[in-house]
């Protein structure tokens, strides 16, 4: 039954993608379904969760998740550089590459990263992981996503004050503009290598080995993928998605719908200063029933559900008050951080660093600090209770 349902989902997604395929917007909608389904499948199979990677290192000195992330960043940086070489041969021309997530760097970005990291620690996942865990039957994910929508509305409410006082004058730093493509890659690879060496230097020597699978099908559809496989797959997917549709990101549609709902309730200002002119995983309100990012997210959830079914990992649990509280509280911080930081760990961190944006590195460092401080606070409170 699980395989039959998963097959039906795959056929439905394929049929929808085929029926939409054409020129212009139709091609984008079709490819968004394909890329979203692939992204959801990879996330679920490799358990590619940013918070889990950080927590695995902090709690168990297990570097494998973070090493997979570093691999994804390195391969993605190289893939983006190849695309840039064809689209924008002279990186010093003053132009930014089309569509890349390159945002302003300011204290507001740092605050957004800290809030997003805190939201991850409280809710137990980032936005992308909550989406694929929604397909696994997580009792926390629905409330985390509701909280994210609320937090996004709060982000829109505070946007004008933050933009006019800080963001409007903040520099938008695209590293290849000053370092060139080769210089950016050399420095980026060096940073990644230093981080990888540090992770390996202080890793736990008693970590269990990755379980071996009995067959290829079991390795693909049942066993958990090694982190490096997930990292390579996401790097390749991120590069191709940017080439054909847009950089990877999961918050644009949710943000647009939150903005639309808040505007309908009359709680938003008549104008959000500069928001629609900035680079990042943000989307203006659209009357279209389906948008590329909307279909991407829908396909992500459905594909992760299908993957979880086949792997025997669709395990819905009874909803408790703790799930509701943690999901909503953490989600609000995730949503506010995603709007204020112009994206989440997928859009601003992953796609941003691949694009050579300084904002991606700054956001990533702030997220890590937010996770560490919040986890320590939560555990200290639990011990003293």
N, C-alpha and C positions, 0 to 999 in steps of 0.2 A: 504493500500500500504506500509506504514512504517513497519508494522508487517511482511508483506510478504518479504520485502527486508531484514529485520533483520534476519528472519528465514533462508533465502537463504544464508546469510553470515555465520550464525551458522552452517548450514549443510555443507557448503563448507569448513570451518575450521575443522569441525569434520572429514570430508572425507579425507582431506589432512593429518590430524594427524593419522588417521587409516591406510592410504596407506603407510605412512612412518614408521610406527611402526615395530620394529624388534629388533635385537640385535645391540650393539655397537652404532655407530653414528646415525643410523636410529632411535633408541629409544630416543636419545637426541633431535633429530630434531622434533620428534613427540611430546614429552613432552614439548618442547619449545613452540610449537603452543598452546598447552593446557594451559600452565602457562601464556603465553603472553595474550591469550584471557581472562583468568580469571583476570589477573592484570588490563587490560584495562577496563573490566567491573566494577571492584571494584573502580578504580580511577574515572571513570565517574559517577558512582552512588553515591559515597561518596564525590565527589569533593575534593579528597585527593591531594591538591596542597600545597606544602611546603611554597611557597610565600604567598598564601592566608591565611594560618595559622598564619604566622608571622604578616602579615598586619592586620588581624582581631584582634590580640591582641594589636598591637601598636595603631591602630586607634580607636577601639571600646571597648577595654579591654574585648574582647570575647575570653575566654580560651578554648572553646570547641574543636577547631581544633588542638591546640597544645596538649591538653590532650589526644586526639585520637592518636597523634604521639607518645607521651610518653607511652601510652598503647601498641602501636605496638612495640616500642623498648623493653619494659619490657617483654612482652610475647615472642618476638623473641629471646631475650637474653636467656630466659629459654629453648626455643626450641633448640637453637644452643648448649647450654650446655649439653643437653641430647644426642645430636648427638656426641659431642666431647667425652663424657664419654664412648661411644662405640668404637669410632675410635682411640682415643688417651687418654687412661686412665691416663697416667702420663703426666700431662701438663708441668712438669718441665724438661722434657727430652731434651729440646733444639730444638725440631722439631716444626714446625708450622702445624696446621691442613690443610689438602689438600684443595686447591682451595679457601680458605677463603680470603676476601679482607682485608688484614692487611698490611698497607703501612708504609713507613718511615715518621717520624715526624721531621719537619724542618721548617725554615722560608719560604721555598718554598711552603709547604703545606698551611701555613697561608695565603700567598699571593694568592694562588689558591682559597681558601675559600672566601677571600675578593672580588676577581674578580667575582667569581660565584655569590655571594650575590648581588653585584652591577648589574650584568647581569640580575638577577631575578627582581630586582627593576625597571630596565629600560624597560625590555621586558614584564614584568607582570606575568611571570611564570618561573618555572624551566624547564629542558628539558623534564622530564616525563609528566608534565602538558601540555606543548606545544604539545606533541604527542597525548594525549587524546583529547585536544582541537582542534587538526587538524581534528579529527573525528567529532567534533561539528560544523565545518565550521568557525573556528576562522580566521579573516583576518590577524592577527599578526603571528600566529603559523608558516605558511610556510616560512616567511622571518626570523623568529627567528631560525628556523632549518637550513636555508641556512647560516645565520650568524654564527651559531654554527659550521657548517662544516668549514667555513673560519677561525674561531677562533681556531679550532683544528689544522688546517694546521699551523697557527702561533705558536701554542703550540709546535708542532714538530720542528719548526724552532729554537725556543729558548731552546729546551730541553737539548741539549748537554752542553751548557754553564751552565745551572742551575744544571744539574746532576753532572758534573765534579767539580763544585765549592762548592756545598752544599749537594745535595741529596746522593751522593756516600758514605758519611761518616755519614749520618743521621741514628739514631737508629730506628729499626723496633720493636715496643713495642707491644707485645701480653700480655695483662694483666694477663691471667691465668698462664702464665709461672712463674710469681713471686707471685701472690696472690692466685693461685689455682682457680678451678671452683667456689667453694662456696664463697671464698673471693671476687672474681670478681662480682658474683651475688649480694652479700650483699652490696658492695660499689655501684654497678650500680643501684640497686633498691633504695638505700638511696639517691643517686643524683636525680633520677627520682622523688622520693617522695618529696624532697625539692623543686624541680622545680614545681611540681604539686601544692604543698601548696602555693608557691608564686603566681602562676597563680590564684588560687582560692581566695587568700587573697585580691588581687587587681582587681578582676573581676568587670564588670559592673553589678550592681544588677537589671538593667532594661532590660536585654536582652530578646528578644521574645522567647517564647517556641517553640520547634520543632513541626511543624504542624502534626496533627494526620491523619493517612490514613484511608480510608474507608474499605480497604480489604488488604489481604496478597499480592495479585498480584500488587495492587497499591503501596504498601510499597516497593516491590522489584523492580519493573520496571518503576515506574513513580516518586514517592516521593524521595526526597533527603535522603540518609541514614544518620543517626547520625554519628558523627565523631568516636565514640567509636566502632561502628559496622565496619566501614572501617578500623580502626586500628587493630581490632582483625582479620579481614579477611586478611589483608596484612601481619600480623605477621605469621599467619598459612601458607599462601602461600609462604612467604619468607623461612620459615623453610623447607617445603616440597621441594621447588625448589632447595635449597642447598643440600638436601639429595639426590635428584635424578639427577640433572643436574649441576647447578651452582648457586651461590648467585644471588639475584636480581640485575639487572643493565640494563641501557638502552643506554649507550654511546659506548659500545665496537664496535658494527658494524659500527656506524656512524664514529667513530674514525678511524677504519680500512679502510673504503672507502675514507675518507678524506686523510689519509696517502697515500693510493694507488694513488689518483688523483694528490696530490702534488708531489709524486715521479715520476709519468709519465710526469709531467711538468718540471722536473729537478730542482726543487727548494729546495729539501731536501738534507741534507748531506748523504753521502753513508752509514753511520752507525749511528743509534740512540743508544747512549751508555746506556746500562743497562735497557732500557725501557721494553724489553720483558722478563726480569728476575724478575721484581717487581710484587708484588701482587696488584691487583686492577681491575677495570672495563676497561681494555685495551685489545686490540686484535691485533695480528700480521696480516699482509696482507695475505689474502687467495685467491686462484684462484677459490675456490668453489663457485658455484652460490648461494647456501643457506648455511648459518651458523646457529648454534643454537641461537645466539643473534639476528641475522638478522630476523629469523622467529619469534622470541619472539616479536620484535618491530612491525613487520607487523601485527601479530595477535593482538597486543595491539591496534593499530590504528583502525583496522577493527572492533574489538569488541566494542571499545568506540563509533565508528560510529553507529553500530547497537543499542547500548544502548541509544544513544542520539536520534536516530530515534523513537524508541518506546516511550521514555519519552517526545517526542515533543520538544527536546532541540537541534535538528540540525537546526541551524539558521545562515546560512552564511550571512555575511554583506558585503557591498561594501568596496573595499580596498581603503584606503586613504593614503596620503603621510606619515602621522604620524604613521600608522601601519608599513609601510616599514622601516621608520627611526628607530623607537623603536625596531622593530624586529631584524633588522640587527645589530644595535649598541649593544643591549643587548645580542644578540646571539653570537657575537664575544667574549664578556667577558665570557659567559657561556662555549663556546668551549675551550677557552684558559684555563679557570679554571678546566674544566673536564679533559683535557690532563695532565696538570701540577699537579693536585691533584689526578690523577689516578682514576677518577670517579666523579659522581655528587652526588646530595642529596639522590639518591636511592642507588648507589653503594658504595660510600665512607662513607656517613653519616649513612644511614639506615642499609645496610648490614655490614658495618664496625663496628658500635656500637654493633649490634647483635653478631658479631664475637668476641667481646672483644678486639677490636683494639683501641689503644689510638688515632690513626690517625682519627678515626671516630668522637670522641669527639672534637678534635682540629679543624677539618674541619667544624663541625657543629657550633662551637662558632664563627669561623671566618666568616662563611656565615651569621650568625645573625648580626654581627657587620657590614658587608658589606651592608646588607639590610637597617639597621637603618641609617647609614651615608649617603647612596645614596638617600634614600627617603627624608631625611631631606634636603639634597642639592637640590633635584629636586623641592621640595615644596617651599624652600626659594627663588629659582630662579623664580618660577612662581609668587610668591607674589611681587617680586621686578620688574617684567617685566611690 
